[in-house]
């Protein structure tokens, strides 16, 4: 009992093979019983063998796998008419009942198809190496040349050019030499209108062999796109090309928008009023300034209160020399901004505006004026501006002094416990600051010695808070540089425990640090 394989798809579709062996190996190497010279077939691809109850097929670890009736298998029994696909080649399996003639000879037909019988006597003469896909009389040198060569596809000739030479004979590995179909070589009438020639569809199907189509399908997205383009009609190609052009224009527009200079992009409106939240803009002259103001910058703020209040103006400034930037409120000179120090970017200025200079339930005006500009154009910058309103208690002089002294004593208690809890240092600073502000509501002659003590203690606590802020920010940056991003984020979160309000600029410094570190990951 033997079996028959017929190539249903592949470079030699229709070719038949009869076997009377108990085991047949199919692959690309000379050791195989059926040799398929195609890149999609592995060196030892699959084996068909008789287990007594019938023939089975097993995959021999091939790259593309062995497919039976559309399903990839490792081992499976075969039945009449099963489809076996190895790479781009598809066989039809048929069991043969009875003995296969041992001396059967190849039979060639006009179409170039023939039957090749592989039997035990022939295998013995070939040292048990099947040559099913090679011409019977090929010599050793020609066979080795074919074995080293990749599968060559026979080109389709749709019609020669007027100057084309006579088509040569075309030979293919594993089959006899063939001549092209004479009907395919007929020269079309020279009066044919080339604009009427159809591209794609059935004509394109004739130009792609099954192996070529299978190879393109195995090429992933790129191969599928190429196959789609080859099969597409001319109108479909034009539509696809137009859509691709529109998409390219959209990508270009998005790219140009991303790389435009910052000054070209639309900015937020310039802030003209101050509130309890700091501005996210900067003003002055020089690099990094949001809004250039050579001479001065003016802000308004409103205070709505039925009782007297004091206002603390918070701001940061840089590139300022002694006596360069004056500050006035409602036309009253409040003095000059302090000159630069080594910690100019970490320093926050607090300007106390007494209640007598504040207009309650009305608009107040703050002016920052650079006394050197014009005619000069010296660089200067202010940012992080906001106002803090403090309501003065309705008490007499004695009541205000008693209230201030009580706040000072509470500050001293928290200061002694500053290393016990993370919040005590901040609570001490807050109490000393409230005592100082309460004393500021009194006339200078009524303040007493505790006024200066509360101010000194407030500044001392402020310096320690500044050091704590710098320590946390440096720790977060070090953790970030070591790749410990989660630890860095947690360290920045600790800032809110040490600095629960915006009266200290560390909250804003931590936010700016978080934004800067995150930008390096983009």
ABEGO torsion letter per residue (X at the ends): XBBBBBBABEABBGBBBBBABABBBBBABAABABBBBBAABBABABBBBBAGAEBBBBBAGBAAEBBBGGBBBABBBBBBGBBBBBEABBBBBBBBBEBBBAABBBBBBAAGBBBBBBBAAAAAAAGGBBAAABBAABBAAAAAAAAABBBBBBBBBAEBBAABBBBBBBBBBGBBBBBBBAAAABBBBAABBAAABBBEEAAAAAABBAAAAAAAAAAEAAAAAAAAAAABBAAAAAAAAAAAAAAAAAAAAAAAAAABBAAABBBBBBBABBBABBBABBBEBEBGBABBBAABBBBBBBBBBABBBBBBBBBBBBGBBBGABBBBBGGBBAEBBBBBBAAAAABBBBBBBBAAABBBGBBBBBBBBBAAOOABBBBBBBBGBBBBBBBBBBBBAAAAAAAAAAAAAAAAAAAAAAAABAAAAAAAAAAAAAAAAAAAABBAAAAEAAAAAAAAAAAAAAAAAAAAAAAAAAAAAAAAAAGBAAAAAAAAAAAAAABABAABAAAAAAAAAAAAAAAAAX
